[in-house]
Amino acid sequence: MAVGTATLTFYQNENIAPRFTVTDPNVATVAGWTTSLVIKDTAADDDPPLHTAAGSVTGTLTIDVVTQLPITLAPGSYVYSLRRTNVGNDWQLAHGPLIVIDSAHKDVP
């Protein structure tokens, strides 16, 4: 399985649902896959993740992180990792930087 690298950029306090596309021609469908998305300060950080989200996958060659992520992290740079977590098929699907941008609208009710 090819691992994708993409920069994700979001505004603070935004609800996001990232979408990833699998480019491996040997994969016919991703229906029934389970996934885990982890956000950390750095990939080598031993501390608990800043945010995690489990997801399930439906469709063909497109992975939507079903759980909407509320980006309440402070503006700055982080890293994320998306893994398939099915028993016997645990592998990295995507990883890269995650940028949270400050928004003038974040404090408006």
Backbone hydrogen bonds, N-H to C=O, Kabsch-Sander energy under -0.5 kcal/mol:
donor,donor_aa,acceptor,acceptor_aa,energy
4,G,2,A,-0.5
4,G,93,L,-2.7
6,A,95,H,-1.1
8,L,6,A,-0.5
8,L,97,P,-2.5
10,F,99,I,-2.6
12,Q,101,I,-2.8
13,N,71,I,-4.9
14,E,11,Y,-1.2
16,I,14,E,-0.6
16,I,69,L,-2.7
20,F,63,I,-3.5
22,V,61,L,-1.8
27,V,24,D,-1.7
28,A,26,N,-0.6
30,V,59,G,-1.5
31,A,59,G,-0.6
32,G,57,V,-2.3
33,W,30,V,-1.9
35,T,55,G,-2.7
36,S,83,R,-2.1
37,L,53,A,-2.7
38,V,81,S,-2.3
39,I,51,H,-2.6
40,K,79,V,-2.4
45,D,42,T,-1.3
50,L,39,I,-2.3
51,H,39,I,-1.4
53,A,37,L,-2.0
55,G,35,T,-2.2
57,V,33,W,-2.4
61,L,59,G,-0.5
63,I,20,F,-4.1
64,D,62,T,-0.6
65,V,18,P,-2.6
65,V,63,I,-0.5
66,V,64,D,-1.2
69,L,16,I,-2.9
71,I,14,E,-2.7
71,I,69,L,-0.8
72,T,70,P,-1.8
76,G,100,V,-1.8
78,Y,98,L,-2.5
79,V,40,K,-2.5
80,Y,96,G,-2.6
81,S,38,V,-1.8
82,L,94,A,-3.2
83,R,36,S,-2.4
84,R,91,W,-3.0
85,T,34,T,-2.8
86,N,34,T,-0.5
86,N,89,N,-0.6
89,N,86,N,-2.6
91,W,84,R,-1.0
91,W,89,N,-0.8
93,L,82,L,-3.1
94,A,82,L,-1.9
95,H,4,G,-2.0
96,G,80,Y,-1.7
98,L,78,Y,-2.3
99,I,8,L,-3.2
100,V,76,G,-2.8
100,V,98,L,-0.5
101,I,10,F,-3.0
101,I,99,I,-0.6
106,K,103,S,-1.4
108,V,105,H,-1.5
